[in-house]
Every structure is written in structure tokens, then in C-alpha cells.
């Protein structure tokens, strides 16, 4: 095989056919420094965003000219790439504090084990634009260079070098192309190694492919200008490949059992009927043999498109992602200006008139097909006349599937043809043209004339509806492995990194909405465990009677957890013992005024302030000491201060003798340690036993004062819990802290809990902190829920709640297909293996359907779920067997079209 490349200078390619191409990578994603200028869309896109993207793509097509070529290639992903993205930014550590393996190393190993053997890929887009020069000398130089490229291999000589002036001229042409691309789509000029990777990928389909990740950072294959001419390395080794159309597969054709097997060669030159092999008309594939093995590819050409298709069903190329195998596509475009296209339409109309005249004397009359063709031409002419910048897109589309064997390749080709047929597209797999269609997918090649019969004619806007320029992703570029993308037929890992969001000037807070048992707390626990395992801190407020978060923390973060149990009072949350200086006095006075229901500017408030100041200034400050100071004032003072001190002391004794307030007033309990960086990475505050006044009581002070003592104590203790969470979260901005609140309605039912939520949502980003909140209804997340950058929606069977959930994640709340998905399509009850499904939206404005996966780590698996009767060793744990593809069941996704 001849490689169609003579020279590469940056992103410019001199081909062996005499043309020069500029190659760009579209939607390149984060750069080498982790920065990205674009937001990557997900599978589900709001109508307004979809229309904006459609306008950009239409503008891009209209701004191009000539015959550009688009490559949509599925780059193979190795599990090691996922592991590298998981450990990026993590400080190295040999072992965990307990002496075992580092907790994040366990997570990475579990992910590697889970993904091993899975077929993974990522969609990449490349645009190749042929450059035209007005200089006759440069055109002649390019033609002579191409002729020499044909002769030089036979003579054992190198390709002719390119002069500096030619390189400079084509770079100027390329700069004009870049100016046309700017503003419509994110791109960067392709690296020489990336251009070579496109060829390597095409040759190694169905085999072990070179990784695009390596090419993204490689400095190889680029030419250099020396002594006024461009010298490039040899690309001959890339052509060490044998192509055989309809090559015989020993397994499929059973060649080992043939009598003349010794005479059979893999080239298949022996008469096929003597080999007892399948007919060449049935072997419609291309056998590609490289030094690494043999692969089989099938090329399908798009032969017919429906004359009219609705916008909701036009996303042809987005539908390719639903298949359980990767599909490459190459689209060779010819862009015809409106005036020239209208002239061609007029000629076709004249031909139709001549045909109509011929049929006029026929007994059967004029066929209806002529009338339909005339109507279509009239409509096309009308649309081309609307604006002078309109273009007609004449496209040849080639779809490629592959496999390690011919049988696998053939089955995938039939599945692809069936998918397209269901959408009224006709794809053919022409025998005898497999190599010609394969050649079209190599950069720098000339379109073979035989493929012109597959040309489709469309207006720029209609062609843009197909979504060929769109890449859909969900999640973040790196971080924790959360699960798999359910909108992709193959295994596509989903990662999120809430701790990195503040560094990207985004909120790290997340809201999760869903029904009981939909997996909200499991998702929270997965994220909280990842936060502390990656070096952060998690503060969990647990209100469940079974103390599920305490049990999970003791197992998942053994040796690095601190439990604050409000009912059992094993540690003290005395503000004067936890906080030093003015902070301790502030929290103590605020707690006491709240607990006793007094005003800070009254006599009682003044006496209480004096008692707190005196107690805080002693050798052993504590709330118990405040009570002693009040007793002293009551015996030493006279008048109103004496009465006030006696009254306050009496009321505080009533509170202090209650078991729920023991962890505030008992000086014998060890205080909570808030220096989480040195003592614990996960702090769990269980509020079981605490009662709060009803929400209506907060609006009426008289009703509030009449509440039971347990409710008043619970409200005041909740204030201290909020103070602990706030102080710990905001203490060290360099260390990310996640405040986890399951069933947030309980916290936001009080003014103190609402203030905590409000403060973290508004100021958390500046302090490296975020809120992980879950609730049954989006409204329960509070009025500031719009500040949450991460949003997840689980199964919600109530349609009104489902609508509010869809609005929360940024989708159309009235879309019937999305409502059906949320109410019945996510984690259906009773369907094993379907647990943990969510609609996930992330800061990069991408929304997709995700299945959360619990890592196979004993300390996590043993306590993460709360299903009654759960036994860790016989449940699926939101994941599948390692022997099964992670892409899971095919669930028809509702289409919020991607353009």
C-alpha cells in the first residue's frame, strides 16, 4: 500500500496526488494544561442550545469552499488512560495512614479490573481542507512533486523537497481557512503525529490500535525547513500493509479442512470455487494485514437519504453512538455556491420538461415521479434563493465498521444497515469498491471517481441537521470514575471531579433528586468516598435512624473517621472548647440566645454576654463554665442583673440536664477535633433523636416558644452542627471539603440549616468547598439550587416532581419522551442490573444518562447500600459482571436532538 503523504509541515500535508491539505482537529477538549475553551454538549440538549449549535454549523459550512473532508473517527481508549486521568493531580503517597494501600490506589485498581477487556472508544472529529493557490508556479511545483513521488520509490530516492516560499504561501492560505472556522466551532491545528495517527487508525481497525493519547503529545513525524527547503521523515513504514478485498477468513471459510489447503494463500488468488469458500459477492469486506495482525473492515456508502425528515429525527450521526460497536465515518463534501447550484437546477428542470414532452403522447401519461422531482427542484431553488450565502452540499458519506474476524465485521455491517434502514436511509456495501471507499478515509487522497454515484444533494441547513460536527460527552475530563454512559452502545466511562470545579471557576456543589430507593444516597457516598480518598475532606450530616452514613464511614474510611452522635453524646460540640478566641465566643453566645429565646440587646442578653466573656477568658473555657458564672452573678449581684442571671441559670439547667444537650454542656466529654487534615478525613454528624419545630412555627415567635423542649434543643444544636460544618469546610481553601446532606428537606426546614446551605452555595467556591445535597423534590433543594453546577435526576414516578426535576437539570419539562424516561425509564423497579441510573448534568453544560458503578472494594461494597435484606456477596451493587459488556441493556433513549 502507498501512503498518500509526501511531506507534513505542522498541520499542512503535501499529498502524493499533488494537493495540499490543512487538517484541523475539531472539539479538541482540554489542552495539555487541562484548560478548555469550549463546553462539550451531552446527549440531551435544550431546544435553544440545539438551535444555536445548528446555526453555528450552518454558518461553518457556508463559510467553507471547495471540497473539504470530514473524518469522524472512534479512537480506541485503553483502561490505562482512564487510570492516568484518575490519578492526575493527586499527591503521591505510598501507603494509607493505616499501613495498607492508599485508598485511591484501590479505586484505580478496581476501575482497571472493571474496564479490562471492554471495547472503549471516544469520538474524534477531523476536518481536512484542500488549499488552493492562485500562483501558477506553485501549482506546477505541486504537480511535479506528485509525479516525482510516484517515480521516486522505484528509483530508491526520497520525495522532492518543498521550497520555503511554497510552505509560506500555503500557510497563508491556511490562515484564511482558520479565520473562517473561528467563532463557529472549537478547533486546533492537527499535530503531525495526530495526522499520522489518522492513517494508523484506518489501517489497524480490528486490531490493537495506536493510542491517540500518545499522538497528542508526540513531537514525531513533522518536517523541518533546512537550507530553504522542507525536509520530512520517511512515511514509507506506514504503508507496510496488505489490502485484500474479500480476503478469506480461515475461521469463516474453514480453510483448514480443505483438501488443497496447502496451496491456499491468504491473498485468495486461487479460484474461489476450488477453495470451497464463500462467493466474493458475499465476502464484502476488506482484509487488512499489518505487522501486528489481521483485521477486517466493511465500508458502507450512504446511497439514499429520505427526501424530508423532521428535525427531531435528523440526527443521523448521533444515532451511531447507540450501537454496541464503534463506527467511523468519512464525509467528502463538495460545496456549490447558490448561483451555480441554481444554474444546475435550471438545467435539470429543462431536462424534466423534455421528458414530460416525450411522455405527453404516451398512453399512460406523465409519471408521478416527474411531478415529484419537479416539485423538489422548485423547493430547492426557492431555498437557494433566500440568501446569496447559501450553498448546496454534495456529499459522499462512507461508514466503516470492523472486527477481529470477518464474521464479526459482517454482522456489524448488517446491524448498521438495519439501523439506517429503520430511519429511511439506505446504505449499501458495494462489492469491488471496498478498497476505493477505504482510500477515501485517508487524509490527502483524491476522491475516486467510482464513488460519485453515491453523492447526496442537500442545502447546508438540512445537512447540518445530521449532527456530523457534533461530539457528545458527559462528565468531566478527569477525576473519579463514576460509572458508564448509557447513551453510548459501547463502554464509555464517565468521570467527575467536584474538587477541581473551584479551580475552573465553577461551583463544586451538587444536587440529586429522585424517589425513595432511586440511588441518591449511594451516589452521594461514592462521591464522598472519592473526595476523602483523593485527599479532601467530607463532612456528612446523617439524619437516618439507622445511622447509615456512620456505618459507611467506619467501613470506607476506617481509621480516618470521626463520628459525632447527637443522641449518644460520645464527644462534645461545646463551641468554647472547639473554637478558640472570638469565634468560640461568637458561636457560644449565638447558641445560647437561640436556645433561650432572648434578645441580645436586652438585660438578659447583656448578662449572658458578660457570662460568656468571663467563661471564655478562663483557663478551661466551656459552656458548663458559663453556667457557673451565671450562678456567681446571681449570688454576687443585686437588682435586675441578679434576677436575670438567676433566671438564665435556671433555664440553662433545664436544658443541660436533657440528654440531647449533654454534648454541649458535659465538660467530661472529649471535644470534636476540627483539624481534619491531621486527625480525620470524614466527619459524620448523626442527628438521630433531634427534633425540630415545624416549619410553620418559624414564622410565628409565639408558636415557636410553645414548642416542646426537645424541639427547641434540637434547633439550637443544629445551629452548632451548622457551625462545625461551616468552620471545617471554610478552614483550608487549599483542601477541598464536601458538606454532604442527605434528605436536605430536614436541614432546610429550619432557619439555621437554610443559612448553612445558603452560605456554602454562595461562598463555597472561594473556600474550596461544595455541598452534596439529595432530596425527593427539586424544590426541597432550596431557592438557591440554581447555583449547583452538578445536577442529577434519578427515577421520579410522580409527573409533577419529574417536571421540576427536568427543569432542575436544564431540560424541557414538558417533553413527553423525557417525562417517560424519568418516570419509567430510569432504574425501573424490579429490574436487576438497572440500579443507579441518573440523568447527570455537569458544569461544562453536558447532560447525559449515566449508570453509577460501585467499585469492587470490600470496605465500600459492604456498607454503601441500604436496601433491606441486602447481602453484599449476592447482589449486583449497581454494576455488571466483569465478563459482560458494561454497555448494558439497550434502552431506547428519547431524542432531544443533538446537532
N, C-alpha and C positions, 0 to 999 in steps of 0.2 A: 504494500500500500504506500502511496505517495502522500506525504504530509503537505497540505496546501499552504505552507508558510515558508517564505524566504527570509524575512527579517522581522524583528519586533523591536520597536523603539518606544518605550513607555507603554501607552495603550494603543499605539498605531501598529498595524500589521500590513506588511507587504506580502501579497499572496503570489503563488506561482502562476496565477491566471492573469497577472498584470494589473490587478486592482489594489487599492489601498483602503483599509478599513480602520475606523476608530471604534473601539469597543469599550462599553461602559457597563458597570455593574449597577443595577437598579435596586433600591431599598437595601443598601449595604449593611444596615444595622449599626451597632456601636463600633466606633473606631478602636484603634489599639489602646487608647486611654480610657475606654469604657464609655465614651460620650457618643451621643447620637442626636442628630438634628431633627429626626422625624419621629412621629408617633406611628406605631405599627398597628394597623387595624386588626380586629378579630373577625370571627365568622359572622357575628351578629352586629349589624351596623344600623344606626338610626337613619331614617329616610333623608334627613337634612344632610348628614355626613355623606351618605351614598351619592346624593345629587351633586354635592361639591366635588367628590372624587371623580365622578363621571365627567363633570365639566373640565377638570384638570387633564384627564386622559384625552378627552376630545381635543382640547387645546394643544396637547403634545403631538397628537397625530397630525393635526393641521399645520403645525409649525415645522414638521419634518418634510423632506422631499426625497425624490429618487426611489431607491429600493432598499430600505433598511430591513434588518432581520432581527427577530426577537427569539431568544432561547429561554425556555422555562425548564430548568434542569433540577433534578432531585439529587442533591449532594448527600452521599452516604455519611451517616453520623455514627461514630464509634462510641461505645459506652465510656471510654476514657475521656472523651471530650466533655461529657456530662460531669464526670468526676472532677475534671480541671475547673469547670465553671462553678462547681460546688465549693471548692477549696480556695477559690480566688478571694483574696482579701482577708483570709483567716491567718492569725498569728500562729507560727509553728509551735507545736508542743508535743513532746514525746509521749507522755502519758497523762492520764487524768489524775486529779488530786487523790483518788482512792488507790492509785497504783495500777489500775487496769488500762486498757486502751483509751485513747482520747475519745470522748463521746461523738465528736463529729467524724472521726475516722470510722467509727462503727456505722454511722449513717451513710458515709460514702461507700463503704464496703457492701452494705445492704443494697444500695442502689445499683452498684456494679453487678451484683449477683442477680438482681431482678431483671436488668436490661440485657444481660449476656445472652446472645443468640437471637435477639429481637431484630427485625428489619426496621431500621430507623433512617429517616432522611429529613432534609429540610429543603424547602423550595427556594431556589435562587433564580433571579432574572438577569439576563444579559442582553444588551442592545448593541448590535453591530451596524454601523452606518458607513456605507461606501462614500469615500471622499472624491469629489470632482474638482479638477483644477482647470483653469482657463488657459494655462500655458501649454502650447503645443509641444514644446520641448520636453516638458515633464511627462506628457502622455506618451511620447515616443520612447523616452527613457524607461518608463514603466513597462511598455510592450517589449522592448529589447531585453529588459531584465527578466521578464517572464519567459521569453524564448530561450534565453541562456539557462534559466532554471530547469528547462526541460532537457537541455543537452548536457549540462554540467555533470549530472550523476553518471552518465555513460562515459564521460571523459575523465572521471575521477577528480573533478575540480569543484571548488566552492562556488556558491551563488555569487552573482555580481554584486559588489557593494553599492550602497546608495549614497549619493553625494549629500553634503551638509545642506546645500541650498534646497534640495528636494525635501529633506526632513523638515526644514524650517517652513517651506511652503505648505506642506500637509498639516503641520501643527497649527498654522494659521487657519486652515480650513476647519480643523477640529475644534478650535476655539469658537468658531461661529456655530457649530453644532451644539456645543456646551451652552452657549448663550440661549439657544432655542429650548434646551431642556430645562434651564434654570427656572424655578418657580412652579413647574408643573409636577415634578417628581424628584425624589431624593436619589442622588447617584454619586458615584465617584469613578474616575477613570480606572479601568481594569489594570492590574499589575501584570507584568509579563508572565509570572508564574501562574496567575489565575487564567490567562489566555491559554497557556499550555494545559492547564487542568481541564479546560473545556474539552480539548481533544482527548486527553487521557480518560476522562469520564465517559465519553462516547465509545471508546474502544474497550473499556473494562466493565461495561454493563453486564450484570450476571456473574461477575467475578468479584474478587476483592479489589475495591477501587482505591486509588489515591485519595487522601482526605483533603477537602477544600481548606480545612483549618491550617494545614501545613503550607498550602499555597498562599494563604492570606498574609503570611509573614515572611515568605521566601524572597530572596533577592536574586534568584537564578533566572536564566533564560533571557535576560534583557540584553539588547545590543548596546554598543558604545561607539561614540564618534571618535575616531582616531585619525589624525592627519587629514581631516576634511571629509572623511567618508564614514559611513555607518558599517560597523562590523558586528555580526551576530554569531552566537554559538551555533553549532550544528543541531538541527532538529531531526536528523535522519533517524535517530534511535526511536523517535515516537512512531515511526512507520513500520516498526518490526512486528507487523501484524498480517495475518492471512484472513481475507474475507471470502466466504463461500456462501453464495445464495442457495438456500435449500440444502445446506450441508446435512449429512447423515448423522443422526444421533445414535451411537451404538446401543444405548438402552432402549430407545423408542423403536428402532428398526431391527433390534435383536440380531445384530451382525455376528455375534459370537457363535450363533448356531448355524450359520450359513456354510454350505459345503465349500464355497470358494472364498472363505473368509481370509485366507492368506493372501489373496490377490486384491482384496479391497483396500483402497486408500481413503483417507478422510476427505480427500478432495471430491470423491464421488464421481470421478471421471468414467468409471466403468458403467456400462448401461444399467440404468436403474432397475429395469425389469429382470435383468440377470441377477441382481443382488437380492431380489425378493423384498425390496424396500418399498416404502410408500412412494406414490407418484410425486414428481416435482411440483405438480399443481396443488398438492396437499402439504408439501413442505414449504409453506410460505413464511419463511423466516430467514434470518441472516446469521450464519455461524461465524463467530469472530474468535480467532485463536491468537493469543498473545503468549508471552513468555511465562505468564502466571497461570494460564489455564485456558479453558474454552467457555465462551458464553453464547447465548442465543438471544437474538433481538428480533422483534417484529415491528415493522413500520406500517402505520395506518394513515392513509391520506383522507382528509375530510372532503368527501365528494359532493355533498349536497347539504345545504342549510335550509331550514324552514323559511318560507317567504316572509312570514311575520311571526314574531314571538313577543310575548308580554315581557315587560321589564322585570317582573318578579321571577321569571323562569329563564332569563337570558344569560345567567352567569355560568356559561359552559365550562370555563376553565376552573372555576371554583368547585364545580361538581367533581372534578377529577380527584380532589383531595379525599372524597368519601370512599374511594376504592381501597381495598386492603392490600394494594401493591402500588409502588411508585409509577408515575407516568411522566415522561419528558415530552415537551412539545417544542417544535420549531415552526415559526411563522415567517414566511418570506413575503414581505409587503411590497407592493408597487403602488405608489401614491400618485393619483392622477388629478391635476388641478380641475376646478369646476368647469372652466371654459372648454378644456379639452374633453372632459367627460361628457359634457352636454353635446359636443360635436359628434362623439361616438354614439350617443343615444339617438341623435337625429338620423345617423346612418342606419341604425338598427330599425328605427321607425319606418324609414323608406323601404327597407327590406321586407318588413311586415306588410306594408301596403302592396308591394309587388306580389307577395304570397297571397294576400287577400284577393287581388285581382285574378290570380290564377285559379283560386278556389271558387270564384264567383260563378263560374259556369259549371262547377261540379254539382252533380245531383244532391249530394249530402250537404252542400252549403259550406260556409266557413267554419272550421273547427273552433270550439270554445277556447282552446289553448291559445289561439292567436289573439282573441279578445282579452284574455287574462294577461298575456305578455304585453299587449299594448297598454293596458291599464297600469301594469307595473312600471313600464318605461315612462309613462306620463307622471306617475307619482315620484319616480326617481328624479325626473327632470325638474319637477316643481321644488323638491327639497334642495337640489343643487342650485336652484335659482334664488334661494332665500338669502344667501350671503356669498360674497365673492371669495371668501377664505375657505369655503367648504371644499372637501376633497373626496374623491371616490377611492376606496380602499380595495385593491385587488390582491387577495391573499391566497397563499398556498400553505395549508396547515398540515403538518406531519406530527402524528402522535406516536411515541415509541414506548413499548413495553419490553421487558426482558426477563430472563430467568436462567438458573444454572443448567437447566435441561430444556430440550426442545418442547417436551410435553408441558412443562410449567409455562414456558413462553407462549405456547399456542393457546393454552387455557386462559391466560391473562388477556391475550389479544381478543378472544371471543367475548370475554366478560366486558371489556372496554367497548367493543362494538355494540353489545347489547345495551349498555348504559346509554350510549349516544343515540341508539335507535329509539329508546324509550322517550327521548327528548326531541324526536323528529329530526335528528341529524344522521346522515348516512356516512359511515366510514368504511372504506374499502382497504383490503390488504392485497395490493396487486402483485401477482407472481411475475418475476422478471424485473421488477422495479425496486426491490428491496434495497439493493446497493445504491441506486440513484437517490432514493429517499434518505438513506443513511448519510450520504455525502452532503445533502442539504443541511444537515445538523452540525457541520464542521465550519468554524469561522474561516472566512476568506475564500470559500468556494463559490463558483458560479452556479446559478440555478440551472439544473439540467432541463433541456427543452421538453423532454418527455413528460415532465410533471405539470406542464401548463394546463393540461386538461382538467386539473383539479382546482383551478382558480375560482374563487368566490368573489362576488361583487357586492360591496356594501358601502353605505355612507359612513363617515367617520364616527358619528354618534352611535349608530347601530353596531358597528364593530367594537367600539369601546365598551358596550354593554356586556360583552363576553367576559370581561374581567381578566384579560391576559396580562395586564400590567399590575395585577394586584397580588400581594403576598399577605396571607392571613396568619397571625400568631396569637398566642395568649400567654400571659405571664410576663416575667422579667427575663433579661438576658442571663442572669445567674442567680445564685442563692441556694435555697433549699429545694430538693426535689419534692414537689407537692403531689404529683400524680401524672396522669396521661390526658392528652387532648382527645376528647370523644368525637370531635368533628373531623378528625383525621382517621382514615381507614387503617393506616399503618401506625406503629407505635411512635408517638411524638411526645417526649417528656415535657412537662410543664413545670417551670421553676418560678419561685417568687422570692424576693429579698426585701422584706419590710424594713430591715435595719438600714438598708442602703438608701431608702427613699429620701430621708432628710438631706443626705449628701447630694441628691439630684434635685433639691429644691421642691420636694413633694411631701405630702403628708404620709406618715407611716401608719396611720390609723386604718382599721378595717372593720366593716360592719357585715354581719352574717345574719340572714333572715331565712326562716324556714319553720316547718311544722315540728311537732314533737317527734323525736326519733329520726329526723332527716339527716343527722350527722353534724350538727352545728358544733357541739362540744368536742367531737373528735377532730374536726378541722382546727378548732382553737388549740387543742392540745398538741397537735402536730406542729403548728407554728410556734407555740410557746416553747416546746422542747427544742426546736431548731434554734430559737433565739438564744437560749442559755448555752446550748452545745456549741454555737458559733462564737461564744464569748460575750454575750449580752446578759441581761437580767430580766426575769419575768416576775411580776407581782400579780398574783391571782386572787380575786375576791370570790370566794366559794360560798354560795348560799344554800347548796343542796343538803338535805337532811342526811344523805349517805356520805357526805364529805368526799365526793368523787375526786375533786382536784387534790385534796390532801393525799389520798391513796395513790393517785397517779404521780404526784411529785415525789413521794417517798420511793417509788419504784424507778421512775425515769431519771431522777436527779439524785440518786442515793448519795448521801454524804455532803450534798451541796444544797440542801433544802432547809427551810425554817418554817414551821407551822405555827400560826397564831390562831388559837381556837378560843373564840369569844365565850363559849359556854363552859369549857373545861378550865380555863384560866391557868394555863401552864407557864405563860410568860406575861410580862407586864407591858402595857402600852401607855404607861404613865408619861405624859408629854414632858414633864420636868426631868424625868430620868432618861428619856430618849433624845431630847433636843437640848443642846447647850445654849446659854446666852439668851438674847432677845427672842429667838424663835420659840424656845421652850416656854417662856413666859406668855408669849402671844397665844400659842395653842392652848395652854392651860387656862388662861383667862377666858378665851372664846368658848372652850368646852364647858367651863363652869357656868358662865352666863347662859349658855344654851340649855344646860342640864337643869338649872334652877329657874329658868324663865324670868330673869331680871334684866333691867336695862343697865348698860354700862355707865350712864351718866346720872344714876340715882345714888342715894345714900348707900344702899346695899351694894351697888356696883363699885363705889369708891372704897368701901370696906374690903370687898373681895379683891380689888386690885392691890390694896395695901398688903393683904394676906399673901397673895401670890408673889409679890415682890420680895417680901420678907422670907418666905419659904424658899424661893429660888436663890436667894443670896446666902443661904446657909451651907454647911459642909455637905449635907446629904439631902439635896432638894428632892421633894416628892409631893404627890397630891395628899398623901397622908399627913405630911408636914403642914400643908395648908389648913387641914382640919385642926391640927394642934394650935396653929397661930390664931385661928378664929376663936378657939376656946380661951386662949390667953387674952385676946381683946375683950371677950365677953366678961372676964373677971377683973380686968385692969381698967377698962374704960367706963365712962358713965354716959347717960343720955342716949341719944339716938344711935350712936355708934355701938354702944353696948348692946342695945336691943337688936340692932341689925346683925351684929356678929353672932349673938346667941341664936337668932332665927336661922341664919345661914348654916351655922354649925349643926343645928338640929336637923335641917333638911338634908345636909350632906351625909349625916349618919344614916338617915333612912336609905339614901342611895348607896352608900358604901357597904351596908350590910346585905345588899342584894347580890346574889351570886353573879349576875350578869355584869356588875360593875367592879367585881373583885380584881380584875386585871388592870383596873385604873387606880385603885386605892390600896391594894395589898403591897406593902414595901418589901415583903419577903420573896416575891416572885422575881426571877431574873428578867431584866428588861430586854425588849426586842433589839436585836443588833441591826442597825440600818446600813452599816458599812458592807454592803453586799459584795463588793469587789474582793473582799478578803475572807468572808465567812460563808456566804451562800449565794447561789445564782438564781434560786427560785424561792420566793416568799409567798406562802399561801395563807390567806386570812379567811378562816371559815366563820361565817356569821350565823350558823345554825343556832337557834334559840333566841336570836334577836328579833324583836317585833318592832314594826314601825307604825306610826299613826296613819290612818287612811289619807289618801292624797287630798281629799276634800277638807281635812282638818287644817292643812297648812294655810288655807285661805281665810280661816277664822280663828283668831287667837283664843277666843273664849272656848271654842270646841277643842282646840289643841291642849289647853290646860286641863281639860277634863278627861284626857286620855289616861289609860292605865299606866302605872309606874313603869312596867316592863317596856311599854311603847316609848315612853319618854327617855328611858335609859338607852334603849336601842337607837333612838335618833341621835343622842349625844355621842354614843360610842361609835356610830357610823361616821360622825364628824372626825373623830380621831383616826379611824381607819382611812378615811379620805386623806387626812393629813400625812399619814405614813406613806400612802401610795404616792401622793404628790411629791413629798420630800425626797423619797428614794428615786423616783422617776426623773426628777429635775436636778439631782445632786451632781452627776457627772455627765456633761454633754458628749464627752468622747466615747462613752459606753452606752450603747442603745438599751433602753428599758421598755418593755412591753407591759402595759397595765391590762390585765385580762379580766373581763367582767362578763360572765355567762348570765343569761336571762337578765338583761340590762334593765328591764322594767322595774325590778326591785330596787335597783340603785337610784334610778331617776325618779322614783316616786317621792323622794324627799328633796328638799332644797339643798342639803349638803351633798348628796350624791350627784344631783344635777350640776352643782358647781364644780365638782371634780371632773365630770365628763366635759363640761364646757371648757375648763382650763386646759385639759390635755389636748382637746381637739384644736384649740386656738393657739396654744403656746408650745405644744409638744415638739413640733418640728425644730424649733430653735434650741431645744434642750436634748435632742436626740431621744425622743420618747414617742410612743404611739399607743393608741387604745385598740384592743382586740375585743369587740363587743358582739354579742349574739342576742337575738330576740326573735319572738314569734311573728312580729309585725314590724314593718319598716318604720311606722310612726313611733314605736316604742324606743327607737334609737335616738329620739330627741330632735329638736328643731335644728340642731347643728349637724345633722347626719350628712348634709351635702359636703362637709369638709373631709369626709372619709375618702381617701384615694383608692383603697382596696374595698371591693364590694362583692359579696357572694350571696346568691339566692338559691336555696335548696327547695325541695318539694313543698309546695303550698297548695293544699287542696281547695281552700276557700278562694273563690274567684276574686272577691274584692281585695283580700290580702295579697293575692297573686298580682293583681294590677298595681298595687302600691309597691310590691317588690320589684316588678319590672321597671316601674318608674325610678325606683331607687338605683338600679344598675344601669339606667340610662337608655332603656329600650321602650318601644311603643307599647304602652299599657293596654291598648285596645286591639292589638294584633291577635286574631283568633288562633293562629298557629303557635305563637309564643305562649298564649294562655294555656293551650292544650299541653304544651311541653312542660310548663311549670306545674300544672295541676295533676297531670297523669304521666308525663314522660320522664321526670327526674326521680331516680331511686324508687320505682314502683314497689308498693308494699307487697311482701311475699316473694319477690324475685331475687333469688340468691345470686350474688355476684354483681348486683346493680347498686349496692350501697355506696354512699359517699359521692353522689353526683351533684354538681353545682353549676350554675351559671356564674362565671367569675369575670369581674372587670378590674383592671389594674390601671396604674397611673398613666401608662402610655396609651390610654384610651382604646384598649383592645378588650373585647368581650367574647368569651367562648365557653363551650361546655366541657367541664373537667371532671374527672373521677379521681378523688383523693385516694392515695395508696398509703397504707400503714407499713412502715419498714419492718422487715423481719428481724427485729431486735427484741429479745425476750423482755428486757426492762420496760420497753414501750408497749409491746403487744399484751402483756399480762394485765394491764390495768387501764387501757385507754378507752375501752368501750363500756357502756353502762346498760347494755341490753340485759334484762332479767334472764337468768338461766344461762348466761354466757359462759362458755368454757374456751379458753384460748386455743386449745390444741385441736379443736374440731370446727372452727369457723373460718370464714374466708377473710376476715379482717379487711374488708374493702379492697382486696386485691385478688389476683388470679394466680394459679399455679405457674411456676417458672417455665413449665413445659408448654404453656399455652400462650398464644399471642396476646399481648396486653391491650391490643386494639379493641378487644371485647366484642359484644354483640352489636350488630348493625341496627341502629335506631334511626329511623327516618328523621332527619333534622328539619325543622321548619325553616323556610328560607326567608331571611331578611337579606335581600340580595347583596352580594359583595361586588363592587365594581372597581 
